[in-house]
């Protein structure tokens, strides 16, 4: 059950005309009142032939008119409108049940608190089987205005209780992090103009697609403007950026003027402060070892960055930052993916947008590596080879599973559900990307003796999963990968252990496929020569000792007295 509260209006009679009228497509049937402020004596044009809409509007507006006649400042935003709609699969609700539901909604909103005899005047009109409309005038009988702050949250909570009590479809509790639903006017306008999406949804997709391309808020606005989006920055006297709004080309008001939407009204995480925190967070100092081992392509760099995602989820602020950056990496991958995978990856990126934000404040500096990987991918001139893309998509699948589990642990129901939807699209894309890789590997699988030896390595390294791996249709391809890695100097059983440590196999549908992408990634380079590395370390230590000894002699000479120096010179 949903009950979106509409923006405050000023024309009670006009709203009644819509509720009692035929509807835009003659969908209104038998409009009548099922509940209200005081049913006795209340005119109902749907049941009383002598009652009129004007008479009902005057009845509802009476406290408003009285207040306006006594006070200088008139109330003009007094019409409160809340449609309450059941799910399509819900059972039929009688008038009495809808009346009870309406009473609970107005109590939760603060329109008519329980036990209060001086509440606002309200009615609930039913003109269809699956929904009602609650109309109230927001001046109480004592002339005061009702307390409606956070009424949307309270109404949402009431709907969740109503669903349980009436055996209706149960929706997830809201957390104020979802994007605003398009209004009926926005949807009708999109339909009239032939647009696939209402303007705010269209703009949200464009902003999210632009974020990986920018390293600052100024760069983001410049990118959007170059992409044809109407941009209206708000600046202070010093020229500093204080806010921004964007508009869809062709989205004009009745005066022919461009309609703009601020970033925060498009989605909570697209406000200027949130964007600046994500894009302009300071870069942490990179460890020298990380610089030496930096992969040669952005695709490998992104896979390596995802390998450490699960270790950064212990701290909630870091976890939220990592999940948000994961969404940017998904978007970047979708933009640069081959044509045959792009649609699934774009659907995955769009679904994950809801999983990117929660009530937890993000420590954005913790996600610098993932965000840099996304930026490197969108700026690379060449696409990935088949194995690199397959490895990245497999890593994205696992990262999304980790993100979904974190959201579930934090009771983020909407975000966990969005992550699961993302996983469906990602898994489809990953399967498609792996097909040519598997075909190429299976075509050159090692001989029987080598496969038996490698099977022994599998049983020794991962005994609890060995039989599932060896029974997987992709086992011949995994044997080829292990043989290739062994030829580069790697030990197959060590690679297998490392791969299972990175990604548990219990929940894997096809464990051999998971291991193929992991081992192809980690074993792509020749294994380091341990003797050469040991010799290099010994040489470094000897040089360090020699340098320290020379420094010690120089220090001692400088510290000696003049008499001692003369004595050494005579000697």
Buried (B, 14 or more C-beta within 10 A) or exposed (E): BBBBBBEEBEEBBEBBEBBBEEEEEEEBEEBBBBBBBEEEEBBBBBEEEEBBBBEBBBBBBBBBBEBBEEEEEEBEEBBBBBBBBBBEEBEEBEBEBBBBBBBBBBBBBBBBBEEBEEBBBBBBBBBBEBBBBBBBBBBBBEBEEBEBEEBBBBBBEBBBEBBEEBEBEEBBEBBEBBBBEBBEEBBEBBEEEEBEBBBBBBBBBBBBBBBBBBBEBBBBBBBBEEEEBBBBBEEEEEEEBEBBBBBBEEBEEEEEEBBBBBBBBBBBBBBBEBBBBBBBBEEEEEEEEEEEEEBEBBBBBBBBBBBEBBEBBEEBBBBBBBBBBBBBBBBBBBBBBBEEBBBBBBBBBBBBBBBBBBEBEBBBBBBBBBBBBBBBBBEBEEEBEBBBBBBBBBBBBBBBBBBBBBBBEBEBBBBBBBBBBBBEBBBBBBBBBBEEBBEEBBEEBBEEEBBEBBBEBBBEBBEEBBEBBBEBEBBBBBBBBBBBBBEEEBBBBBBBBBBBEBBEBEEBEBBBBBBBBBBBBBBBBEBEEEEEEEEEEEEEEEEEEEEEEEEEEEEEEEEEEEEEEEEEEEE
